[in-house]
Amino acid sequence: MSTTAESALGTWIGREAAAEEMIPIIGRLYRENNVVTSVHGRSLINQSVVGLLKAHRWARQIEREELGLDETLPILKALEPLELGAASIDIARLNEKFRAEGGGRPVEEFLREELAEIVGKHGADPRQSTDVVLYGFGRIGRLVARILIEHAGGGHGLRLRAIVVRKGSDKDLVKRASLLRRDSVHGAFEGTITVDEENSTILANGTLIKVIYSDSPATVDYTQYGIDDAIVVDNTGRWRDEEGLSQHLQSKGVARVLLTAPGKGSLKNIVHGINHDSIESGDRIVTAASCTTNAITPVLKAVNDRYGVVHGHVETVHSFTNDQNLIDNFHKGDRRGRAAGLNMVLTETGAAKAVAKALPELAGKLTGNAIRVPTPDVSMAVLNLSLSEETTKDEVNAYLREMSLHSDLRKQIDYIDSPEVVSTDFVGSRRAGIVDGLATISTGKNLVLYVWYDNEFGYSCQVVRVLEEMAGVHAPSFPVQVSAVEHGLAVAH
């Protein structure tokens, strides 16, 4: 039967009503139970009615059909009376599992069994709050701040306590707050921001941030602001070796340091999802590698695990950065003195070699170069690989799509096969990299993959994941993940 204008509108109004009913439940689960709900990894926290509807419609890319609110709303309603402890719950995956394994049971019974580990654990969150200080407040610093504020929840986990900057003007605090409030690429801050110049603080959605002015990382006494055993996130890029970054450890109240750039020497370069389990309690300084290394390493691992990488070349088409000149002027780096908004600028990148620090099995197998282009955000890596085993475009795409959905790398790898997407469509992506399936080229043992990545926000999400690992504040995730291999076998049978 064909859809009429009246029935289409009626359906939309009904879906709006269901989404409106969801919002307070999602909010209470988050604030009172520290339960983060999502749809296939897309967070539902602080989403509008339209945001919830879009998340459910987006699910068609995974389930091949739109996710019905009539399926997810009953799950949310059934979660609330379970007195849950802290967790991340993907209601789309939970619904998928209920349809496959529910066996006609009431949804409440299924959820009690599936979430037994956290049922009745309300208020028993074992995680200790960890103070976080942002040293520097540039592009990455402000995005990390947004994510930490968004994740504040009931106060457990990571707590953004302060930022440290050099004072730039009499209106420094107001200007810093304004840059947090508005962003030309990432849009307006979701919430409210209040500035207290007398006490040098920024209040953002209930998170009180002390703004500290200092010219030296070694001379700040954080304890006088009630900050102790903090992790300092150095996003200045000024120091990249152990000696320089160790200056932070001389300040009172600092326990550990995380660098948002590739580290030098023997410092551990961590790509979350790949080698985050190598972080040890005794590690005082850790680095989160680069945006490009984070984008390509998970995809390279997936390909290497399945087909074997003999050698390859990585070409990154990278948005310009603050390190380049707006118009032609002197720059100590080759070619970077030319106008960033007018030129494609050929430059070097250490990302390909840096992969080996997180994934040693690829040591010596990759080369790399970079082209800076006149866009402000979102970059692309072209992976030209020679494999040990032959494959086809359809086979490798199906495998990478499966890895993006049902593997330990699902938070790092995304997959898309739309013929109309362009770079701006990936602004705000929380994945480290997105495989563009339609662009894949495969001929025997030669494979070319195109991987989009938001070199600002996607990377900042990876930084926060490393932070959570350092602090030990990861809450359990549900439903329990089935490996991509097991899932593939299940699907095949």
One Martini backbone bead per residue (centre of mass of N, CA, C, O) as a GRO file, in nm:
protein
  493
    1MET     BB    1   0.096   0.036   0.024
    2SER     BB    2   0.079   0.356  -0.015
    3THR     BB    3   0.198   0.657   0.089
    4THR     BB    4   0.071   0.916   0.261
    5ALA     BB    5   0.087   1.223   0.388
    6GLU     BB    6  -0.063   1.153   0.651
    7SER     BB    7   0.095   0.893   0.730
    8ALA     BB    8   0.377   1.016   0.735
    9LEU     BB    9   0.319   1.224   0.958
   10GLY     BB   10   0.217   1.025   1.171
   11THR     BB   11   0.479   0.865   1.195
   12TRP     BB   12   0.661   1.100   1.280
   13ILE     BB   13   0.507   1.179   1.538
   14GLY     BB   14   0.544   0.902   1.676
   15ARG     BB   15   0.857   0.914   1.681
   16GLU     BB   16   0.882   1.170   1.843
   17ALA     BB   17   0.739   1.066   2.098
   18ALA     BB   18   0.943   0.841   2.158
   19ALA     BB   19   1.193   1.024   2.185
   20GLU     BB   20   1.080   1.200   2.417
   21GLU     BB   21   1.067   0.950   2.613
   22MET     BB   22   1.377   0.886   2.615
   23ILE     BB   23   1.540   1.130   2.728
   24PRO     BB   24   1.496   1.098   3.044
   25ILE     BB   25   1.613   0.812   3.061
   26ILE     BB   26   1.896   0.870   2.956
   27GLY     BB   27   1.960   1.085   3.172
   28ARG     BB   28   1.924   0.912   3.430
   29LEU     BB   29   2.128   0.689   3.363
   30TYR     BB   30   2.366   0.888   3.356
   31ARG     BB   31   2.346   1.052   3.631
   32GLU     BB   32   2.270   0.800   3.836
   33ASN     BB   33   2.449   0.539   3.685
   34ASN     BB   34   2.666   0.575   3.463
   35VAL     BB   35   2.503   0.535   3.182
   36VAL     BB   36   2.595   0.474   2.848
   37THR     BB   37   2.420   0.534   2.558
   38SER     BB   38   2.379   0.361   2.235
   39VAL     BB   39   2.415   0.349   1.860
   40HIS     BB   40   2.654   0.203   1.726
   41GLY     BB   41   2.843   0.421   1.905
   42ARG     BB   42   2.619   0.639   1.927
   43SER     BB   43   2.557   0.874   2.129
   44LEU     BB   44   2.265   0.975   2.345
   45ILE     BB   45   2.379   1.202   2.488
   46ASN     BB   46   2.220   1.504   2.459
   47GLN     BB   47   1.996   1.446   2.265
   48SER     BB   48   1.773   1.509   2.045
   49VAL     BB   49   1.511   1.412   1.879
   50VAL     BB   50   1.652   1.418   1.602
   51GLY     BB   51   1.910   1.272   1.694
   52LEU     BB   52   1.768   1.002   1.758
   53LEU     BB   53   1.646   0.954   1.477
   54LYS     BB   54   1.919   0.952   1.325
   55ALA     BB   55   2.046   0.713   1.476
   56HIS     BB   56   1.829   0.508   1.383
   57ARG     BB   57   1.872   0.551   1.078
   58TRP     BB   58   2.177   0.487   1.061
   59ALA     BB   59   2.147   0.173   1.119
   60ARG     BB   60   2.100   0.084   0.818
   61GLN     BB   61   2.413   0.050   0.754
   62ILE     BB   62   2.409  -0.224   0.930
   63GLU     BB   63   2.101  -0.363   0.918
   64ARG     BB   64   1.948  -0.259   0.645
   65GLU     BB   65   1.769  -0.108   0.865
   66GLU     BB   66   1.570   0.063   1.049
   67LEU     BB   67   1.558   0.154   1.372
   68GLY     BB   68   1.322   0.093   1.608
   69LEU     BB   69   1.166   0.259   1.868
   70ASP     BB   70   0.981   0.009   1.945
   71GLU     BB   71   1.249  -0.148   2.043
   72THR     BB   72   1.421   0.056   2.231
   73LEU     BB   73   1.224   0.167   2.444
   74PRO     BB   74   1.174  -0.096   2.610
   75ILE     BB   75   1.470  -0.123   2.694
   76LEU     BB   76   1.498   0.141   2.850
   77LYS     BB   77   1.265   0.086   3.050
   78ALA     BB   78   1.400  -0.185   3.162
   79LEU     BB   79   1.666  -0.059   3.281
   80GLU     BB   80   1.587   0.132   3.517
   81PRO     BB   81   1.495  -0.093   3.750
   82LEU     BB   82   1.799  -0.240   3.777
   83GLU     BB   83   2.020  -0.083   3.922
   84LEU     BB   84   2.273   0.016   3.776
   85GLY     BB   85   2.583   0.023   3.692
   86ALA     BB   86   2.846   0.112   3.540
   87ALA     BB   87   2.813   0.176   3.175
   88SER     BB   88   2.812   0.055   2.836
   89ILE     BB   89   2.519   0.077   2.617
   90ASP     BB   90   2.407  -0.094   2.329
   91ILE     BB   91   2.085  -0.099   2.213
   92ALA     BB   92   2.118  -0.218   1.931
   93ARG     BB   93   2.280  -0.474   2.007
   94LEU     BB   94   2.084  -0.570   2.219
   95ASN     BB   95   1.846  -0.606   2.023
   96GLU     BB   96   1.986  -0.805   1.834
   97LYS     BB   97   2.026  -1.023   2.057
   98PHE     BB   98   1.728  -1.055   2.138
   99ARG     BB   99   1.625  -1.153   1.863
  100ALA     BB  100   1.829  -1.407   1.857
  101GLU     BB  101   1.809  -1.498   2.201
  102GLY     BB  102   1.533  -1.459   2.354
  103GLY     BB  103   1.306  -1.688   2.318
  104GLY     BB  104   1.035  -1.521   2.420
  105ARG     BB  105   1.123  -1.349   2.632
  106PRO     BB  106   1.128  -1.115   2.837
  107VAL     BB  107   1.319  -0.837   2.840
  108GLU     BB  108   1.385  -0.835   3.144
  109GLU     BB  109   1.510  -1.117   3.158
  110PHE     BB  110   1.733  -1.076   2.951
  111LEU     BB  111   1.875  -0.834   3.093
  112ARG     BB  112   1.948  -0.972   3.361
  113GLU     BB  113   2.140  -1.173   3.223
  114GLU     BB  114   2.321  -0.984   3.042
  115LEU     BB  115   2.359  -0.767   3.314
  116ALA     BB  116   2.451  -0.911   3.582
  117GLU     BB  117   2.717  -0.751   3.662
  118ILE     BB  118   2.522  -0.463   3.715
  119VAL     BB  119   2.295  -0.559   3.870
  120GLY     BB  120   2.244  -0.375   4.164
  121LYS     BB  121   2.512  -0.153   4.138
  122HIS     BB  122   2.416   0.100   4.250
  123GLY     BB  123   2.681   0.297   4.385
  124ALA     BB  124   2.933   0.074   4.305
  125ASP     BB  125   3.164   0.244   4.190
  126PRO     BB  126   3.510   0.161   4.157
  127ARG     BB  127   3.589   0.422   4.047
  128GLN     BB  128   3.832   0.670   4.028
  129SER     BB  129   3.891   0.983   4.034
  130THR     BB  130   4.056   1.189   3.779
  131ASP     BB  131   4.270   1.433   3.733
  132VAL     BB  132   4.273   1.696   3.479
  133VAL     BB  133   4.525   1.859   3.274
  134LEU     BB  134   4.559   2.128   3.045
  135TYR     BB  135   4.846   2.187   2.845
  136GLY     BB  136   4.695   2.380   2.674
  137PHE     BB  137   4.446   2.556   2.426
  138GLY     BB  138   4.393   2.434   2.152
  139ARG     BB  139   4.256   2.238   1.933
  140ILE     BB  140   4.284   1.977   2.108
  141GLY     BB  141   4.227   2.089   2.390
  142ARG     BB  142   3.929   2.180   2.335
  143LEU     BB  143   3.821   1.900   2.246
  144VAL     BB  144   3.892   1.748   2.499
  145ALA     BB  145   3.719   1.923   2.681
  146ARG     BB  146   3.447   1.855   2.554
  147ILE     BB  147   3.459   1.549   2.612
  148LEU     BB  148   3.496   1.562   2.921
  149ILE     BB  149   3.235   1.716   2.977
  150GLU     BB  150   3.046   1.506   2.843
  151HIS     BB  151   3.173   1.268   3.052
  152ALA     BB  152   3.110   1.348   3.352
  153GLY     BB  153   2.843   1.297   3.475
  154GLY     BB  154   2.863   1.199   3.823
  155GLY     BB  155   3.208   1.227   3.861
  156HIS     BB  156   3.333   0.999   3.742
  157GLY     BB  157   3.647   0.960   3.651
  158LEU     BB  158   3.711   1.215   3.453
  159ARG     BB  159   3.848   1.544   3.566
  160LEU     BB  160   3.828   1.862   3.475
  161ARG     BB  161   4.029   2.120   3.641
  162ALA     BB  162   4.252   2.238   3.423
  163ILE     BB  163   4.429   2.510   3.268
  164VAL     BB  164   4.739   2.590   3.085
  165VAL     BB  165   4.868   2.921   3.021
  166ARG     BB  166   4.951   3.195   2.848
  167LYS     BB  167   4.927   3.522   2.875
  168GLY     BB  168   4.782   3.740   2.617
  169SER     BB  169   4.566   3.922   2.786
  170ASP     BB  170   4.329   4.091   2.964
  171LYS     BB  171   4.107   3.892   2.796
  172ASP     BB  172   4.187   3.594   2.811
  173LEU     BB  173   3.951   3.434   2.945
  174VAL     BB  174   3.729   3.521   2.747
  175LYS     BB  175   3.869   3.409   2.493
  176ARG     BB  176   3.891   3.116   2.578
  177ALA     BB  177   3.586   3.071   2.618
  178SER     BB  178   3.504   3.145   2.328
  179LEU     BB  179   3.664   2.908   2.190
  180LEU     BB  180   3.490   2.693   2.336
  181ARG     BB  181   3.203   2.795   2.238
  182ARG     BB  182   3.344   2.843   1.949
  183ASP     BB  183   3.355   2.679   1.613
  184SER     BB  184   3.419   2.677   1.274
  185VAL     BB  185   3.405   2.354   1.252
  186HIS     BB  186   3.239   2.227   1.528
  187GLY     BB  187   3.090   2.445   1.658
  188ALA     BB  188   2.892   2.463   1.912
  189PHE     BB  189   2.859   2.437   2.232
  190GLU     BB  190   2.695   2.193   2.438
  191GLY     BB  191   2.584   2.457   2.628
  192THR     BB  192   2.721   2.619   2.914
  193ILE     BB  193   2.908   2.934   2.978
  194THR     BB  194   3.107   3.060   3.256
  195VAL     BB  195   3.270   3.359   3.370
  196ASP     BB  196   3.539   3.407   3.626
  197GLU     BB  197   3.768   3.648   3.666
  198GLU     BB  198   3.836   3.661   3.970
  199ASN     BB  199   3.884   3.321   3.979
  200SER     BB  200   3.972   3.193   3.712
  201THR     BB  201   3.699   3.064   3.564
  202ILE     BB  202   3.525   2.784   3.405
  203LEU     BB  203   3.179   2.710   3.344
  204ALA     BB  204   3.090   2.379   3.211
  205ASN     BB  205   2.831   2.199   3.269
  206GLY     BB  206   2.952   2.184   3.586
  207THR     BB  207   3.249   2.237   3.503
  208LEU     BB  208   3.525   2.338   3.691
  209ILE     BB  209   3.775   2.561   3.553
  210LYS     BB  210   4.101   2.627   3.600
  211VAL     BB  211   4.298   2.912   3.520
  212ILE     BB  212   4.644   2.890   3.446
  213TYR     BB  213   4.934   3.091   3.471
  214SER     BB  214   5.224   2.986   3.270
  215ASP     BB  215   5.581   2.935   3.158
  216SER     BB  216   5.602   2.658   3.333
  217PRO     BB  217   5.582   2.308   3.396
  218ALA     BB  218   5.761   2.309   3.690
  219THR     BB  219   5.592   2.558   3.879
  220VAL     BB  220   5.322   2.420   3.953
  221ASP     BB  221   5.072   2.429   4.216
  222TYR     BB  222   4.801   2.222   4.224
  223THR     BB  223   4.724   2.182   4.529
  224GLN     BB  224   4.606   2.478   4.572
  225TYR     BB  225   4.344   2.362   4.384
  226GLY     BB  226   4.285   2.050   4.462
  227ILE     BB  227   4.514   1.902   4.296
  228ASP     BB  228   4.577   1.543   4.245
  229ASP     BB  229   4.714   1.300   4.072
  230ALA     BB  230   4.757   1.405   3.788
  231ILE     BB  231   4.686   1.439   3.445
  232VAL     BB  232   4.887   1.566   3.193
  233VAL     BB  233   4.797   1.737   2.893
  234ASP     BB  234   5.016   1.781   2.629
  235ASN     BB  235   4.924   2.021   2.351
  236THR     BB  236   5.183   2.188   2.238
  237GLY     BB  237   5.456   2.028   2.121
  238ARG     BB  238   5.727   2.132   2.251
  239TRP     BB  239   5.752   1.850   2.395
  240ARG     BB  240   5.884   1.496   2.303
  241ASP     BB  241   6.056   1.417   2.542
  242GLU     BB  242   6.143   1.309   2.849
  243GLU     BB  243   6.287   1.559   2.952
  244GLY     BB  244   6.070   1.773   2.886
  245LEU     BB  245   5.813   1.625   3.017
  246SER     BB  246   5.933   1.599   3.314
  247GLN     BB  247   5.861   1.883   3.415
  248HIS     BB  248   5.574   1.818   3.515
  249LEU     BB  249   5.674   1.627   3.759
  250GLN     BB  250   5.772   1.884   3.937
  251SER     BB  251   5.489   1.935   3.994
  252LYS     BB  252   5.249   1.967   4.212
  253GLY     BB  253   5.007   1.699   4.153
  254VAL     BB  254   5.175   1.513   3.957
  255ALA     BB  255   5.180   1.182   3.798
  256ARG     BB  256   5.116   1.229   3.480
  257VAL     BB  257   5.179   1.205   3.114
  258LEU     BB  258   5.024   1.334   2.806
  259LEU     BB  259   5.092   1.324   2.462
  260THR     BB  260   4.967   1.500   2.156
  261ALA     BB  261   5.210   1.327   2.017
  262PRO     BB  262   5.490   1.223   1.898
  263GLY     BB  263   5.738   1.049   2.036
  264LYS     BB  264   6.059   1.027   2.165
  265GLY     BB  265   6.238   0.761   2.175
  266SER     BB  266   6.115   0.544   2.443
  267LEU     BB  267   5.841   0.631   2.416
  268LYS     BB  268   5.515   0.554   2.429
  269ASN     BB  269   5.313   0.480   2.146
  270ILE     BB  270   4.963   0.522   2.150
  271VAL     BB  271   4.706   0.312   2.007
  272HIS     BB  272   4.399   0.277   2.042
  273GLY     BB  273   4.339  -0.082   2.003
  274ILE     BB  274   4.646  -0.187   1.992
  275ASN     BB  275   4.855  -0.083   2.269
  276HIS     BB  276   4.710  -0.007   2.549
  277ASP     BB  277   4.803  -0.270   2.719
  278SER     BB  278   5.109  -0.142   2.764
  279ILE     BB  279   5.013   0.012   2.995
  280GLU     BB  280   5.163   0.105   3.295
  281SER     BB  281   5.170   0.211   3.620
  282GLY     BB  282   5.483   0.320   3.580
  283ASP     BB  283   5.396   0.517   3.366
  284ARG     BB  284   5.459   0.865   3.335
  285ILE     BB  285   5.498   0.864   3.011
  286VAL     BB  286   5.275   0.930   2.735
  287THR     BB  287   5.173   0.873   2.396
  288ALA     BB  288   4.927   0.945   2.113
  289ALA     BB  289   5.053   1.021   1.879
  290SER     BB  290   4.902   1.058   1.573
  291CYS     BB  291   4.642   1.104   1.367
  292THR     BB  292   4.748   0.920   1.137
  293THR     BB  293   4.835   0.676   1.304
  294ASN     BB  294   4.547   0.628   1.419
  295ALA     BB  295   4.405   0.584   1.138
  296ILE     BB  296   4.597   0.341   1.009
  297THR     BB  297   4.667   0.111   1.212
  298PRO     BB  298   4.399  -0.048   1.236
  299VAL     BB  299   4.376  -0.118   0.934
  300LEU     BB  300   4.653  -0.256   0.906
  301LYS     BB  301   4.599  -0.478   1.109
  302ALA     BB  302   4.358  -0.605   0.974
  303VAL     BB  303   4.504  -0.673   0.708
  304ASN     BB  304   4.748  -0.830   0.825
  305ASP     BB  305   4.588  -1.055   0.972
  306ARG     BB  306   4.452  -1.163   0.696
  307TYR     BB  307   4.688  -1.102   0.443
  308GLY     BB  308   4.937  -0.954   0.465
  309VAL     BB  309   5.215  -0.730   0.478
  310VAL     BB  310   5.486  -0.656   0.284
  311HIS     BB  311   5.419  -0.364   0.157
  312GLY     BB  312   5.403   0.013   0.168
  313HIS     BB  313   5.213   0.319   0.095
  314VAL     BB  314   5.163   0.645   0.249
  315GLU     BB  315   4.914   0.889   0.160
  316THR     BB  316   4.853   1.213   0.278
  317VAL     BB  317   4.557   1.416   0.289
  318HIS     BB  318   4.603   1.723   0.455
  319SER     BB  319   4.509   1.946   0.647
  320PHE     BB  320   4.567   2.231   0.757
  321THR     BB  321   4.773   2.411   0.993
  322ASN     BB  322   4.909   2.629   1.232
  323ASP     BB  323   5.209   2.568   1.117
  324GLN     BB  324   5.119   2.742   0.892
  325ASN     BB  325   5.086   2.981   0.649
  326LEU     BB  326   4.865   3.207   0.519
  327ILE     BB  327   5.110   3.347   0.395
  328ASP     BB  328   5.387   3.424   0.257
  329ASN     BB  329   5.663   3.305   0.461
  330PHE     BB  330   5.868   3.238   0.689
  331HIS     BB  331   5.997   2.893   0.730
  332LYS     BB  332   6.175   2.628   0.859
  333GLY     BB  333   6.010   2.467   0.673
  334ASP     BB  334   5.949   2.299   0.403
  335ARG     BB  335   5.696   2.483   0.220
  336ARG     BB  336   5.533   2.603   0.485
  337GLY     BB  337   5.553   2.916   0.390
  338ARG     BB  338   5.318   2.872   0.219
  339ALA     BB  339   5.002   2.924   0.141
  340ALA     BB  340   4.754   2.728   0.279
  341GLY     BB  341   4.486   2.845   0.114
  342LEU     BB  342   4.640   2.806  -0.198
  343ASN     BB  343   4.789   2.523  -0.142
  344MET     BB  344   4.965   2.249  -0.226
  345VAL     BB  345   5.171   2.070   0.021
  346LEU     BB  346   5.463   1.916   0.014
  347THR     BB  347   5.542   1.665   0.260
  348GLU     BB  348   5.627   1.517   0.551
  349THR     BB  349   5.593   1.192   0.728
  350GLY     BB  350   5.605   0.975   1.027
  351ALA     BB  351   5.359   0.775   1.036
  352ALA     BB  352   5.455   0.514   0.899
  353LYS     BB  353   5.691   0.458   1.100
  354ALA     BB  354   5.512   0.485   1.365
  355VAL     BB  355   5.351   0.223   1.345
  356ALA     BB  356   5.578   0.034   1.468
  357LYS     BB  357   5.538   0.126   1.769
  358ALA     BB  358   5.247  -0.027   1.773
  359LEU     BB  359   5.335  -0.226   1.509
  360PRO     BB  360   5.608  -0.419   1.474
  361GLU     BB  361   5.535  -0.604   1.216
  362LEU     BB  362   5.577  -0.322   1.025
  363ALA     BB  363   5.866  -0.293   1.022
  364GLY     BB  364   5.998  -0.159   0.722
  365LYS     BB  365   5.714  -0.161   0.525
  366LEU     BB  366   5.687   0.164   0.529
  367THR     BB  367   5.587   0.451   0.355
  368GLY     BB  368   5.581   0.830   0.340
  369ASN     BB  369   5.348   1.103   0.273
  370ALA     BB  370   5.247   1.459   0.223
  371ILE     BB  371   4.945   1.665   0.163
  372ARG     BB  372   4.864   1.985   0.187
  373VAL     BB  373   4.536   2.133   0.216
  374PRO     BB  374   4.259   2.376   0.167
  375THR     BB  375   4.157   2.255   0.461
  376PRO     BB  376   4.061   2.252   0.810
  377ASP     BB  377   3.934   1.950   0.794
  378VAL     BB  378   3.994   1.650   0.716
  379SER     BB  379   4.138   1.349   0.608
  380MET     BB  380   4.357   1.134   0.397
  381ALA     BB  381   4.440   0.788   0.346
  382VAL     BB  382   4.661   0.615   0.126
  383LEU     BB  383   4.674   0.260   0.084
  384ASN     BB  384   4.954   0.096  -0.064
  385LEU     BB  385   4.939  -0.258  -0.100
  386SER     BB  386   5.128  -0.555  -0.037
  387LEU     BB  387   5.039  -0.891  -0.037
  388SER     BB  388   5.033  -1.232   0.048
  389GLU     BB  389   4.728  -1.230  -0.034
  390GLU     BB  390   4.458  -1.264  -0.209
  391THR     BB  391   4.195  -1.039  -0.328
  392THR     BB  392   3.891  -0.857  -0.310
  393LYS     BB  393   3.687  -0.602  -0.289
  394ASP     BB  394   3.447  -0.746  -0.154
  395GLU     BB  395   3.604  -0.898   0.063
  396VAL     BB  396   3.755  -0.663   0.207
  397ASN     BB  397   3.503  -0.496   0.268
  398ALA     BB  398   3.353  -0.705   0.439
  399TYR     BB  399   3.574  -0.728   0.651
  400LEU     BB  400   3.592  -0.424   0.740
  401ARG     BB  401   3.297  -0.399   0.820
  402GLU     BB  402   3.310  -0.617   1.039
  403MET     BB  403   3.531  -0.475   1.209
  404SER     BB  404   3.345  -0.216   1.265
  405LEU     BB  405   3.128  -0.407   1.436
  406HIS     BB  406   3.295  -0.708   1.536
  407SER     BB  407   3.541  -0.571   1.712
  408ASP     BB  408   3.811  -0.430   1.888
  409LEU     BB  409   3.803  -0.191   1.641
  410ARG     BB  410   3.518  -0.033   1.643
  411LYS     BB  411   3.633   0.253   1.761
  412GLN     BB  412   3.833   0.299   1.504
  413ILE     BB  413   3.658   0.161   1.279
  414ASP     BB  414   3.509   0.262   0.981
  415TYR     BB  415   3.226   0.241   0.740
  416ILE     BB  416   3.171   0.328   0.383
  417ASP     BB  417   2.933   0.333   0.069
  418SER     BB  418   2.898   0.615  -0.037
  419PRO     BB  419   2.877   0.819  -0.343
  420GLU     BB  420   2.861   1.131  -0.178
  421VAL     BB  421   3.098   1.165  -0.002
  422VAL     BB  422   3.281   1.404   0.192
  423SER     BB  423   3.480   1.551   0.415
  424THR     BB  424   3.255   1.708   0.588
  425ASP     BB  425   3.103   1.436   0.676
  426PHE     BB  426   3.353   1.381   0.908
  427VAL     BB  427   3.281   1.581   1.104
  428GLY     BB  428   3.292   1.436   1.428
  429SER     BB  429   3.427   1.183   1.424
  430ARG     BB  430   3.503   0.904   1.661
  431ARG     BB  431   3.685   0.780   1.470
  432ALA     BB  432   3.999   0.725   1.343
  433GLY     BB  433   3.870   0.569   1.082
  434ILE     BB  434   3.735   0.566   0.732
  435VAL     BB  435   3.626   0.343   0.511
  436ASP     BB  436   3.610   0.366   0.152
  437GLY     BB  437   3.465   0.122  -0.029
  438LEU     BB  438   3.429   0.243  -0.325
  439ALA     BB  439   3.756   0.304  -0.349
  440THR     BB  440   3.845   0.031  -0.365
  441ILE     BB  441   4.147  -0.152  -0.469
  442SER     BB  442   4.167  -0.489  -0.629
  443THR     BB  443   4.464  -0.688  -0.741
  444GLY     BB  444   4.514  -0.946  -0.592
  445LYS     BB  445   4.801  -0.831  -0.406
  446ASN     BB  446   4.672  -0.551  -0.463
  447LEU     BB  447   4.605  -0.264  -0.237
  448VAL     BB  448   4.359   0.007  -0.213
  449LEU     BB  449   4.304   0.247   0.047
  450TYR     BB  450   4.050   0.470   0.182
  451VAL     BB  451   4.104   0.702   0.464
  452TRP     BB  452   3.923   0.871   0.673
  453TYR     BB  453   3.984   1.173   0.895
  454ASP     BB  454   3.951   1.339   1.195
  455ASN     BB  455   4.230   1.514   1.295
  456GLU     BB  456   4.079   1.623   1.556
  457PHE     BB  457   3.834   1.462   1.686
  458GLY     BB  458   3.916   1.169   1.647
  459TYR     BB  459   4.182   1.205   1.799
  460SER     BB  460   4.064   1.309   2.069
  461CYS     BB  461   3.920   1.042   2.132
  462GLN     BB  462   4.181   0.879   2.156
  463VAL     BB  463   4.301   1.039   2.388
  464VAL     BB  464   4.074   0.973   2.593
  465ARG     BB  465   4.116   0.667   2.587
  466VAL     BB  466   4.399   0.679   2.705
  467LEU     BB  467   4.324   0.821   2.963
  468GLU     BB  468   4.135   0.596   3.068
  469GLU     BB  469   4.360   0.387   3.081
  470MET     BB  470   4.550   0.533   3.281
  471ALA     BB  471   4.305   0.561   3.504
  472GLY     BB  472   4.101   0.318   3.512
  473VAL     BB  473   3.778   0.415   3.388
  474HIS     BB  474   3.656   0.178   3.256
  475ALA     BB  475   3.363   0.067   3.162
  476PRO     BB  476   3.157  -0.165   3.095
  477SER     BB  477   3.043  -0.350   2.809
  478PHE     BB  478   2.727  -0.361   2.622
  479PRO     BB  479   2.742  -0.616   2.479
  480VAL     BB  480   2.931  -0.866   2.459
  481GLN     BB  481   3.187  -0.919   2.253
  482VAL     BB  482   3.212  -1.049   1.938
  483SER     BB  483   3.405  -1.168   1.728
  484ALA     BB  484   3.456  -1.140   1.396
  485VAL     BB  485   3.502  -1.438   1.342
  486GLU     BB  486   3.256  -1.553   1.493
  487HIS     BB  487   3.047  -1.384   1.344
  488GLY     BB  488   3.114  -1.483   1.058
  489LEU     BB  489   3.044  -1.781   1.116
  490ALA     BB  490   2.751  -1.731   1.199
  491VAL     BB  491   2.662  -1.608   0.931
  492ALA     BB  492   2.749  -1.847   0.745
  493HIS     BB  493   2.544  -2.050   0.915
   0.00000   0.00000   0.00000
